[in-house]
Amino acid sequence: MLDTVTLRIAFSLIAFCVLVLFYVGTYRGTRSAFSGWWVLSLLMYLLSAVLFLLNGTPVQAVANPLGNMFGVAGSACIFAAASSLRLWQPPRLALFAPAVGVLVVSLLDDPAHNVWAGGPAFLGAMWCYYLLGTRQLWLIWRARSESESAGHAYDVAVLSMTVCSGLVTFFYFLRWTLFLVVGPDSRLFTETVGPQSTTLLLLLLLVVVTYNMSALSQSQLTHELRVAATQDALTGLLNRGAFEARAEEFVRRSRHQPSPGYVVMADFDDFKLLNDHYGHASGDDALAAFGTACRAELRDGEVAARLGGDEFVLLLPHRESRQPEQTVSSIGRRLAAGARRGDHPLPTVSFGIAEIDCAAGLEVSLARADAALYRAKGSGFGNAVRAE
């Protein structure tokens, strides 16, 4: 088998070539979040591999801890890349704080004489990030049938990456376990999960991810364009056209149900007064806050959209455990909890609720909800009224 130094040099050269080719050939063409995180991951792994080549030199005391830090940061970027395929971004602190922590632990563990300085923290962080990334990929694989952009190439890419990420997770978990149980100098550790095996496995990961990158980046770009076409940019809720399409589909599927659900019209109270007194930026803050409250409180299958201005509509499937009044009350409480924006309070929101009548059509139900909203505003601010 090739020695560790030769394998690390080969890995560094391949990672550098892939980084340049992928940046020029894929990232600059798609600018997708997934490809961006993969570029950053390649850069982190490249730096880590180069720094580990300096083990045994006078600069080992600094190079080894930095190599650990960049290795963990590279794994964090893989987790972020997998998360981006689900259009979810982990907090930056959760991504890079562990890498800094590993650096500190490594610096305190005599790195000048110990090439495994900070080993438990380094290996533990690595397998945890790979596990989180594997979970994200598995969730994407399970939900692939719901994706309009899913195709054979996309399915193969996600499945192969899920399997590869799971394999690397198990490998690093085994490394971490053997490190704690038998130590890094034992023959079992060296021959089973030593630096040579690790470098070969990372080469496998490099090949698999890069091979599948084009399909995944293009799929994410298509998804992002589709979201942009159906989403209100300010609130993050659906726009009018997307809501009408979703609502019509809901009515069609629920035509034979006795009580399919409810539509809710929502409108800010004294929204014009807020704009006149504090400016349109304050009005935008209020609209964005309402969108945030809706996204936080709505459950699976429930939909919210901005119709225009400060007018919103909600589609709530029937639930025995939760009445629509409870849902809008929760939204109102969440909005009030963050009601301070600068020097002024956010206005309240009134709601009009109507049960969906599939036979009469969606427009009739919306009109009844709008009439209920008018009565809610007439009875005071922040109220919810159900149509008679």
Buried (B, 14 or more C-beta within 10 A) or exposed (E): EEEBBEBBBBBBEBBBEBBEEBBEEBBEEBEBBBBBBBBBBBBBBBBBBBBBBBBEEEEBBBBBBBBBBBBBBBBBBBBBBBBBBBEEEBEEEEBBEBBEBBBEBBBEBEBEEBBBBBBBBBBBBBBBBBBBBBBBBBBBBEEBEEBEBBEEBBBEBBBBBBBBBBBBBBBBBBBBBBBEEBEBEBEEBBEBBBBBBBBBBBBEBBEBBBEBBBBBBBBBBBBBEEEEEBBBEBBBBBBBEBBBEBBEEBBEEBEEEEEBBBBBBBBBBBBEEBBEEBEEEBBBBBBBBBBBBBBEBBEEEBBBBBBEEBBBBBBBBBBEEEBBBEBBBBBBEBBBEEBEBEEBEBBBBBBBBBBBBBEEEBEEBBBBBBBBBBBBBEEEEBBBBBBE
